[in-house]
């Protein structure tokens, strides 16, 4: 998709929520509100140990796995929920084994189209970046949101599924952003 809108030229961070029972069991979660596992809670708590070189503005998907990761990982900090950061609606495929996931470019019955999701993610990221003001926007979201973002920053591929609870930094460089993992 070469005709996608560009994101604002500023740094931001995306963090996929901690592990869920659906991740562990290889189930398509989509918009299902699945809980963090014990490992997912531990992954989220480990975010407290990270050091940031500037003040943060925290945003999260309204799904409980993202909200829980934000609350555990950033205790005492205000988290703004943004519906545009939610995972893709996989329609009739939600709750099924991951092996049954349809092609990304297909629109699942009762679900959200891939291009529609990418445009939703663009709007959500742009809004969060504006609302963050001078602070670093940190958004706790989902694998699908990260994959859509990779196309929005100019990558030709959505890449591998992002690891759980690992901050990914996006920094502007020339006419695109570069993705790097948070340095400990």
Secondary structure as UniProt FT lines:
FT   STRAND          12..16
FT   HELIX           21..25
FT   TURN            30..31
FT   HELIX           38..46
FT   HELIX           47..49
FT   STRAND          56..60
FT   HELIX           64..73
FT   TURN            74..76
FT   STRAND          79..81
FT   HELIX           83..85
FT   HELIX           91..93
FT   TURN            94..95
FT   HELIX           98..100
FT   TURN            104..105
FT   TURN            109..110
FT   HELIX           114..131
FT   TURN            132..134
FT   STRAND          136..141
FT   HELIX           143..152
FT   TURN            153..154
FT   TURN            164..165
FT   STRAND          168..173
FT   TURN            174..175
FT   STRAND          176..181
//
